[in-house]
Amino acid sequence: MIIAISGQSGCGNTTVTDLLEQAHGLRKINFTLRNLASEKNVSFHELCARAAIDPSIDLELDHKIIELLNETKENQVVGSRLAIWFGDPRIATKLGITSVELPRIDLKVWLYASFEVRAARTHAIKPKEPPEYTQKRDAEDRQRYLRAYGIDVLEHSQANLVIDTEKFNAKDVVALIAEAAKRVKQ
């Protein structure tokens, strides 16, 4: 079972992915631009600025995530802006891999919350990032994925489960996902 979790910044992707790993023994794949920046020994903001003009940054990041997913093809949870699209042929084409090499995503979850809530959550974790940064980052992310893959990350109709994270705390979100995963397995 591979569960993919996507949503905009501050929706709870990382928190929910961490909790699913801890509570259900899933292998967590959450390789982000922050991780890639660390690997490249550059600041996160510098890498974001480069990614805004260089699609190869996103391609490298997503290729790494797919490699990690393909190491073990079961009992994983992946958190990424593009996670619910990782089975999409447009991803394979851009990454130069075959559709067979794409992971089979069993449950696609989209998390959402209002801009105000997401900005407040992000600011609480990263006080140096003003709320406007969340809005700017969301717009830049959307444009990057449109340019790199032709995918609009705000169009999430392929998600099997959509959860408003303003209405539920993180543990409740995990419980909803776990119940949906049980039903998908049947």
SVG drawing of the C-alpha trace seen along z (x, -y; Angstrom):
<svg xmlns="http://www.w3.org/2000/svg" viewBox="-15 -39 42 46">
<polyline fill="none" stroke="black" stroke-width="0.4" points="0.0,0.0 1.3,-3.4 -0.5,-6.4 0.2,-9.8 -0.5,-13.0 -0.5,-16.4 -1.6,-19.9 -0.3,-23.4 2.2,-24.6 0.8,-24.6 -2.0,-22.1 -0.4,-19.5 1.3,-17.2 4.5,-16.8 2.7,-16.4 0.2,-13.8 2.9,-11.9 5.0,-11.8 2.0,-10.5 1.1,-7.9 4.7,-6.6 4.6,-6.5 1.1,-5.1 0.9,-2.7 4.5,-1.6 4.6,-3.0 7.9,-4.0 7.8,-7.7 9.0,-9.4 9.1,-13.1 12.0,-14.4 11.4,-18.1 13.2,-21.1 14.5,-21.7 16.2,-18.3 17.5,-18.9 18.9,-22.3 20.7,-20.6 22.1,-18.0 23.3,-20.7 24.6,-22.8 22.6,-25.9 19.8,-27.7 16.2,-26.7 15.4,-30.2 18.2,-30.1 17.1,-26.8 13.5,-28.0 14.7,-31.0 16.6,-28.7 13.7,-26.3 11.4,-29.3 13.5,-29.6 15.1,-26.2 12.7,-23.2 15.5,-20.7 15.4,-21.4 11.9,-20.0 12.7,-17.1 15.7,-16.2 13.6,-16.3 10.7,-14.3 13.0,-11.7 14.6,-11.2 11.2,-10.7 10.2,-8.1 13.5,-6.3 12.8,-6.2 9.3,-4.9 10.5,-2.2 13.0,-0.9 10.1,0.7 6.8,0.8 4.6,1.4 3.6,-0.1 4.8,-3.6 3.4,-7.1 4.7,-9.9 4.2,-13.5 4.9,-16.0 3.1,-18.7 3.0,-16.3 2.6,-13.0 -1.0,-12.4 0.2,-12.8 3.2,-10.4 1.3,-7.9 0.5,-10.4 2.1,-9.7 3.1,-13.4 5.5,-12.8 7.1,-9.8 7.5,-11.7 9.2,-14.6 11.5,-12.4 12.4,-10.3 11.2,-7.1 8.5,-4.6 5.1,-4.5 6.0,-1.1 8.6,-2.7 6.1,-5.0 4.9,-3.9 1.3,-2.6 -0.4,-5.0 -3.2,-3.1 -4.7,-6.1 -4.4,-9.7 -5.2,-12.2 -5.5,-16.0 -5.3,-18.1 -6.5,-21.7 -7.1,-24.7 -7.7,-28.4 -4.7,-30.7 -5.1,-32.3 -4.9,-29.0 -2.0,-27.7 0.0,-31.0 -0.5,-31.0 0.6,-27.4 3.7,-28.0 4.5,-31.2 4.2,-29.3 6.8,-26.7 9.0,-29.2 8.6,-32.6 11.0,-34.3 8.7,-33.5 5.9,-36.2 2.4,-35.1 2.9,-36.7 5.7,-34.2 3.2,-31.3 1.1,-33.0 4.1,-33.8 5.5,-30.2 2.1,-28.7 1.9,-30.8 5.5,-30.0 5.0,-26.3 1.9,-26.2 3.7,-28.0 6.7,-25.7 4.6,-22.5 2.5,-23.9 5.8,-24.7 7.6,-21.5 4.8,-19.0 1.6,-20.7 0.0,-19.9 -2.1,-22.4 -1.6,-21.4 -4.9,-23.2 -6.8,-20.8 -7.0,-17.7 -9.9,-15.7 -7.9,-12.5 -7.6,-12.5 -9.6,-9.6 -9.9,-11.5 -10.1,-15.3 -9.8,-16.5 -10.3,-20.0 -7.5,-20.2 -9.2,-23.2 -12.1,-20.9 -10.0,-18.0 -6.9,-17.9 -3.9,-15.9 -4.7,-12.7 -8.3,-12.8 -6.9,-13.3 -4.6,-10.3 -7.6,-8.2 -9.6,-9.2 -6.7,-8.3 -6.2,-5.0 -9.9,-4.1 -9.8,-5.0 -6.7,-2.9 -8.4,0.2 -11.3,-0.2 -9.0,-0.6 -7.1,2.6 -10.4,4.7"/>
</svg>
